[in-house]
Amino acid sequence: MNFVGSHVLSVSQFDRPAIEKVFAVAAKMEPYAQRRRVTRVLEGAILGSMFFEPSTRTRVSFGCAFNLLGGEVRETTELKATSIAKGESFYDTARVLSGYSDVIVMRHELEGSVAEFATASRVPVLNGGDGANEHPSQALLDLYTIRKELHGRGKAIDNLRIALIGDLRYGRAVHSLVKLLCLFNNVQFVLVSPQELALPEPYVAAIRAAGHKVVESTQLQSSIGQADILYVTRTQEERFPSLAEAAKYKGLFRLNQSIYTEFCEPNTVIMHPLPRDSRGDANELDNDLNENPNLAIFRQTDNGITIRMALFALILDVADDVDKHARDVNWYTARRFQ
């Protein structure tokens, strides 16, 4: 993959060497992401952040990643605040806003919308999530997290045992992660979901075509005993025809400390793309797991900064220049003592 000047629209663009390149650059970004060093390598560059669907982690972490490289961010966070609400086409919007930016990150509720926007953009566009379709940067940070977590346990992504749990039909993070995992060797997938929210057949077929083992289940407790990773997802209620329809599935799979202790191996890692739904009728990942050292959800969010910094550095061709524009921080940061 030639990163320089490229759009990042789908994980299908990545092969294993491209993934390893992103991860190598991400590792070099960690001192900057942790505020132990400062770089101004993108000083003067502008990120156009266009989030037409609610977002906390993705929107803020992309912005932080760009800021930490020295760039500036201009945000659009509501469709009704743009001229698209007045009937302006994606083409015209893309031509205009790409004239104001050096790179654009976009999220939209419609599948394929980001790719459509990118065809008219004059600068690289990164997909921050398009409907139930894909979420490439989330999948990359998830895979980076998996590798780091397994490395500390003497394991690798090859030969991984992973249980994907919850709404696998609409969960775009799951869809993208499955595609990336298919590039590795001898991965064992356990897909745990209600039948109505099962992983779409094309993804299951891709797993099998890549030579991996896959088991589908509707039972949580009997399915998680041999996993290295539990990847839990919430019910994507915004994708359902109605909230009443989504409510049928909320809370069906609840992981708490008691279930974890009884049914999981001692070092099983718990992941979640967030947000987790902590309301009483959902609570798919209980707060009583917060002190469990194998809960990796906040290490995931930290890794999102480094992965997104790496993508910006590669796309804007500054990955080899970051250290040349660096200095130590001159303010108090708790990360020095962690």
Phi and psi in degrees as a GROMACS rama.xvg file:
@    title "Ramachandran Plot"
@    xaxis  label "Phi"
@    yaxis  label "Psi"
@TYPE xy
-91.4801  106.683  ASN-2
-74.5477  -34.3504  PHE-3
-61.0276  120.11  VAL-4
74.9534  7.98033  GLY-5
-91.3397  149.887  SER-6
-72.8278  152.619  HIS-7
-121.433  97.7687  VAL-8
-111.922  -25.4037  LEU-9
-152.231  147.528  SER-10
-68.1256  -13.2458  VAL-11
-64.8007  -14.7583  SER-12
-74.0425  -15.5883  GLN-13
-101.755  135.676  PHE-14
-110.491  -178.455  ASP-15
-63.379  -41.7645  ARG-16
-60.1839  -37.4534  PRO-17
-66.2867  -40.2107  ALA-18
-62.1843  -45.0237  ILE-19
-62.9756  -34.7708  GLU-20
-65.6682  -45.0367  LYS-21
-59.6353  -44.5019  VAL-22
-66.0413  -37.3347  PHE-23
-64.8506  -42.1402  ALA-24
-68.8477  -39.0655  VAL-25
-59.7533  -40.8212  ALA-26
-61.2209  -36.6452  ALA-27
-71.2421  -20.8523  LYS-28
-82.433  -13.9042  MET-29
-58.9076  -40.6354  GLU-30
-60.9175  -31.4513  PRO-31
-79.4651  -39.6359  TYR-32
-64.1401  -32.8365  ALA-33
-89.1175  6.99556  GLN-34
59.3861  33.2828  ARG-35
-92.9222  -19.3093  ARG-36
-138.151  159.662  ARG-37
-124.918  136.86  VAL-38
-129.515  147.192  THR-39
-119.53  31.9718  ARG-40
-63.3307  -25.6105  VAL-41
-106.719  24.656  LEU-42
-57.1465  127.8  GLU-43
94.6813  -15.3981  GLY-44
-80.711  150.867  ALA-45
-124.339  129.8  ILE-46
-98.6935  125.644  LEU-47
-90.665  111.419  GLY-48
-103.605  109.56  SER-49
-119.016  99.968  MET-50
-116.769  99.7998  PHE-51
-94.2334  14.2274  PHE-52
-143.4  146.07  GLU-53
-54.2136  140.507  PRO-54
-160.706  141.038  SER-55
-114.344  -69.5982  THR-56
-61.9733  -48.667  ARG-57
-64.212  -48.2767  THR-58
-62.9804  -49.908  ARG-59
-69.4786  -39.5208  VAL-60
-70.9705  -35.6447  SER-61
-61.6651  -43.885  PHE-62
-63.3811  -45.3767  GLY-63
-62.1124  -42.0419  CYS-64
-58.7081  -42.5204  ALA-65
-69.1092  -42.5375  PHE-66
-60.1458  -40.7037  ASN-67
-68.5337  -17.885  LEU-68
-91.4788  0.862234  LEU-69
99.6262  -0.306898  GLY-70
-88.8749  174.737  GLY-71
-114.756  155.445  GLU-72
-123.626  134.485  VAL-73
-119.55  120.489  ARG-74
-106.58  141.696  GLU-75
-125.462  120.583  THR-76
-118.894  -0.381671  THR-77
-141.159  135.353  GLU-78
-60.7701  -38.5795  LEU-79
-68.6579  -13.9854  LYS-80
-89.926  2.35707  ALA-81
-113.628  169.355  THR-82
-74.5566  -8.49823  SER-83
-60.0195  -34.7122  ILE-84
-64.9258  -19.2146  ALA-85
-94.9248  2.73198  LYS-86
104.912  4.13671  GLY-87
-67.1049  140.993  GLU-88
-77.8815  160.851  SER-89
-58.4026  -38.1205  PHE-90
-59.6339  -50.8063  TYR-91
-65.5013  -41.5024  ASP-92
-61.4365  -43.9236  THR-93
-64.1877  -42.2827  ALA-94
-63.6005  -39.1458  ARG-95
-71.8785  -54.5908  VAL-96
-69.9531  -28.2198  LEU-97
-70.9122  -17.4439  SER-98
-76.2941  -18.0832  GLY-99
-96.9269  -6.7033  TYR-100
-131.507  160.674  SER-101
-97.3248  -21.6385  ASP-102
-159.275  150.9  VAL-103
-128.32  137.508  ILE-104
-112.519  133.584  VAL-105
-135.501  139.381  MET-106
-127.02  139.727  ARG-107
-151.694  152.492  HIS-108
-76.2349  -15.9284  GLU-109
-96.5698  132.831  LEU-110
-62.0911  135.128  GLU-111
83.8173  -4.45618  GLY-112
-67.3116  -39.3541  SER-113
-67.6307  -39.8661  VAL-114
-63.7015  -39.3967  ALA-115
-62.1533  -44.1838  GLU-116
-60.7564  -41.5699  PHE-117
-64.3338  -29.0633  ALA-118
-63.2555  -24.7814  THR-119
-103.967  -8.81014  ALA-120
-73.4937  143.463  SER-121
-91.7095  -2.04784  ARG-122
-132.933  165.946  VAL-123
-60.738  143.503  PRO-124
-121.94  133.104  VAL-125
-109.53  135.314  LEU-126
-81.317  112.95  ASN-127
-92.9171  12.873  GLY-128
122.285  120.876  GLY-129
-124.834  98.0567  ASP-130
57.6478  -139.634  GLY-131
-89.2688  13.1933  ALA-132
-81.4752  -80.2006  ASN-133
-140.652  163.288  GLU-134
-149.607  76.8233  HIS-135
-59.6448  -45.7949  PRO-136
-67.9377  -31.641  SER-137
-64.2352  -42.6861  GLN-138
-64.0977  -39.0161  ALA-139
-65.9943  -42.6552  LEU-140
-69.8871  -33.3358  LEU-141
-64.446  -44.6216  ASP-142
-66.176  -38.9208  LEU-143
-62.0569  -41.4447  TYR-144
-64.0293  -46.022  THR-145
-56.6563  -46.4016  ILE-146
-61.9143  -44.6899  ARG-147
-65.5536  -42.0252  LYS-148
-65.3099  -42.7428  GLU-149
-70.492  -34.708  LEU-150
-59.135  -38.8983  HIS-151
-68.4988  -12.3582  GLY-152
-109.841  10.8454  ARG-153
73.3562  25.7408  GLY-154
-123.891  173.484  LYS-155
-136.073  172.469  ALA-156
-66.5895  -39.0976  ILE-157
-58.5906  135.014  ASP-158
74.7798  15.7982  ASN-159
-64.0764  144.876  LEU-160
-116.776  114.53  ARG-161
-129.589  135.709  ILE-162
-108.028  120.697  ALA-163
-99.5783  123.015  LEU-164
-127.325  130.242  ILE-165
117.197  -135.6  GLY-166
-83.6075  91.8756  ASP-167
-91.4343  -10.9656  LEU-168
-75.6794  -47.7299  ARG-169
-102.557  -6.46119  TYR-170
-76.1167  99.4672  GLY-171
-66.3464  -30.0879  ARG-172
-63.2091  -40.1244  ALA-173
-63.2101  -44.5778  VAL-174
-58.4806  -46.2495  HIS-175
-69.5135  -38.4931  SER-176
-64.4401  -41.695  LEU-177
-57.5596  -43.8003  VAL-178
-59.954  -42.9146  LYS-179
-67.6741  -42.3642  LEU-180
-63.8112  -26.5916  LEU-181
-65.5553  -15.0796  CYS-182
-79.7705  -10.546  LEU-183
-100.597  -177.327  PHE-184
-110.369  136.508  ASN-185
54.804  49.3843  ASN-186
-88.6165  134.69  VAL-187
-105.4  116.941  GLN-188
-102.885  131.812  PHE-189
-117.19  118.871  VAL-190
-104.314  110.414  LEU-191
-112.37  112.557  VAL-192
-164.142  162.282  SER-193
-61.8324  152.259  PRO-194
-57.0247  -36.2927  GLN-195
-70.4415  -19.0374  GLU-196
-115.614  26.1912  LEU-197
-66.568  156.548  ALA-198
-58.1213  129.285  LEU-199
-53.9554  144.212  PRO-200
-55.5046  -38.1037  GLU-201
-57.7557  -33.6452  PRO-202
-73.8001  -40.1719  TYR-203
-63.4334  -41.7379  VAL-204
-63.0952  -37.8025  ALA-205
-65.9214  -37.8904  ALA-206
-60.5793  -48.1048  ILE-207
-67.4506  -38.9294  ARG-208
-64.7231  -28.2588  ALA-209
-81.9411  -0.0636793  ALA-210
87.5297  15.1848  GLY-211
-93.2215  158.555  HIS-212
-87.5198  136.923  LYS-213
-137.415  133.644  VAL-214
-125.488  132.246  VAL-215
-107.313  137.844  GLU-216
-145.652  154.392  SER-217
-111.605  8.27172  THR-218
-117.443  126.544  GLN-219
-74.4431  -58.2985  LEU-220
-62.5668  -36.5077  GLN-221
-80.6184  -2.36576  SER-222
-110.843  -4.4596  SER-223
-111.961  4.44437  ILE-224
-71.5968  -24.1865  GLY-225
-113.272  17.9544  GLN-226
-90.7782  142.604  ALA-227
-80.8094  -35.3713  ASP-228
-128.835  131.042  ILE-229
-104.206  117.1  LEU-230
-109.68  101.842  TYR-231
-97.2543  141.154  VAL-232
-129.532  156.024  THR-233
-87.1841  164.566  ARG-234
-70.9143  121.201  THR-235
-80.3776  73.3594  GLN-236
-60.9972  -25.5839  GLU-237
-69.4892  -13.6495  GLU-238
-93.9185  -10.472  ARG-239
-82.2426  156.182  PHE-240
-59.2032  -29.901  PRO-241
-154.149  159.234  SER-242
-65.6753  -32.0418  LEU-243
-63.5313  -37.8919  ALA-244
-67.3969  -42.6583  GLU-245
-64.5854  -33.4968  ALA-246
-63.1241  -21.7172  ALA-247
-63.8671  -24.0296  LYS-248
-111.506  -9.95047  TYR-249
-68.6519  133.27  LYS-250
82.7066  5.16246  GLY-251
-70.0577  -34.541  LEU-252
-121.385  109.151  PHE-253
-121.201  119.724  ARG-254
-101  124.036  LEU-255
-130.924  -179.791  ASN-256
-65.035  -36.2351  GLN-257
-63.6706  -46.4714  SER-258
-65.0268  -41.8811  ILE-259
-59.5352  -48.0597  TYR-260
-63.3421  -39.6864  THR-261
-77.5246  -36.0026  GLU-262
-113.801  -15.3652  PHE-263
-101.882  155.362  CYS-264
-65.5836  153.605  GLU-265
-58.7173  -31.3986  PRO-266
-108.31  20.505  ASN-267
-62.5413  129.309  THR-268
-87.0425  137.232  VAL-269
-106.821  124.47  ILE-270
-126.453  160.566  MET-271
-162.388  132.61  HIS-272
-71.5264  -12.9014  PRO-273
62.1594  152.086  LEU-274
-75.4494  143.208  PRO-275
-83.0326  145.346  ARG-276
-91.8642  103.574  ASP-277
-92.8045  8.67705  SER-278
-68.9838  152.168  ARG-279
-57.7591  -32.2095  GLY-280
-84.17  -1.20979  ASP-281
-121.579  -85.9033  ALA-282
52.0125  50.246  ASN-283
-68.7355  -19.179  GLU-284
-136.143  102.257  LEU-285
-69.4203  147.605  ASP-286
-63.8843  -18.3758  ASN-287
-72.3456  -3.20999  ASP-288
-90.9872  -4.1558  LEU-289
-58.4906  -31.6231  ASN-290
-95.1005  2.9811  GLU-291
-71.904  120.999  ASN-292
-63.8955  -15.9496  PRO-293
-89.743  -0.564531  ASN-294
-76.9315  112.619  LEU-295
-105.527  10.1352  ALA-296
-63.296  -33.0593  ILE-297
-85.9305  -24.0983  PHE-298
-68.4829  -33.7939  ARG-299
-57.476  -50.4598  GLN-300
-63.7221  -37.3739  THR-301
-62.2219  -41.0685  ASP-302
-66.4808  -23.605  ASN-303
-60.7349  -34.8244  GLY-304
-64.6617  -49.2503  ILE-305
-65.5466  -40.2846  THR-306
-64.8491  -42.4106  ILE-307
-72.3749  -32.9755  ARG-308
-61.2964  -43.0634  MET-309
-61.5293  -43.3761  ALA-310
-61.7458  -45.4659  LEU-311
-61.5437  -44.4897  PHE-312
-62.608  -39.093  ALA-313
-72.1667  -44.3044  LEU-314
-67.273  -37.0048  ILE-315
-95.363  8.11737  LEU-316
61.5014  45.2326  ASP-317
-124.114  10.638  VAL-318
-57.7263  -32.4705  ALA-319
-88.9881  -2.22851  ASP-320
-112.387  -1.25249  ASP-321
-57.868  -46.5928  VAL-322
-69.1733  -23.5509  ASP-323
-69.0798  -20.5176  LYS-324
-113.178  31.094  HIS-325
-110.607  158.065  ALA-326
-155.321  169.501  ARG-327
-74.2635  156.026  ASP-328
-71.5894  151.945  VAL-329
-118.521  24.2412  ASN-330
-132.357  165.475  TRP-331
-68.3414  133.725  TYR-332
-139.774  126.659  THR-333
-62.5397  -22.478  ALA-334
-64.3971  -21.2002  ARG-335
-62.8948  -22.9464  ARG-336
-111.127  8.13391  PHE-337
